[in-house]
Amino acid sequence: MTRTTPPRPVDVEDLFPALSAHRRTTTRLHPRQGDAKAEESSLAGPLLWPADEPWPVCAAAHTKDTGHRPADVRLKRRILAEARGRDFSDEERRILDATGPGRHAPGLRDEDPLPLLAVAQLCTRDVPDLVGPEGHDLLQVFWCPFEAHGPDRTVDVVLKWRRSQEVGDVLADQPEPPVAGREECVPTPCVLHPEQVVEHEYLGLLSEELQDEIADWEGGLPDEEDDEDAYDSSTPQSYDTYEEYEAAMARARAEEEYEVSYMGDLSLVPGWKVGGFASWHLTDPAPVDCAVCGTPMPPLLTVDKWECDGGSRSWLPLEDRDSADDPDVIDPVGVYLGRGLMRVHTCPVDPAHPHRLSFQ
């Protein structure tokens, strides 16, 4: 099934013509849980990987024997999804009790090589904003599922560009790390429904004049008195279950009046995407330049916790309008890195230059 982003509530370039110089296309990947084939674009699916080529490994020394088994993570998610809205059976409870973290690879030493986790496979025929080395039409993304690398203590991401027509026999039994540091480092297998859309630059990187024009259009910020009136702590809410909380939040979202905003509706799309602009909503904008040639590096791949959350529901695809509160639509992949969002940046001069990561 295709996924179609609704038209924007307003034509932002008609309102602010200067934004035409701050537009860029991005390809929303629209992951949805499912099983792909090795020759298809996917997340956590089988790769078009040559049978005679070594699988990439993590050679850094860090804890590798303790964590979550990736197969257990996927099994747990499947049980939770199937039991949504009902009580767990005794068998389901038994399985869930057995899928916790532990020392699942006691023979694996910290310095031993650890197979990397296959995260994504993207084909240029599916993803128009995917730009790599000349003649390469396939990107394969891996990471070590332990956030223990480098001075920032985060994941180590490996990119492999290749020419798909040069792949002969495909590796049938594709390796996987026996453990992952956190469940949220393990993506759920997903098929993709790529869609190219237009983005506009992050608000804080626009000129002050243009920011002021947008703020005036949005009506400005509420004053402190409005904030105090809007908050009432005298009637705290409590819920017996998470499902009750989710249902209450869904009702609140449906009842509240929706106000269009530049950052929420007209600028950057949420979710996994290729190309486009970077968001700096948690920190000040920071330069991400190539370590080899100094060229500013745009984001190649954005890994996002949410496909659409409550603050960006105007981006929900038309095909998912009846599933706006379905966890498999809102968070189909189950990945949460950094503070919820990770970007892989590559050099536009030479994509073979070392990539960089940024987090929000």
Disulfide bonds with the S-S distance in Angstrom:
none
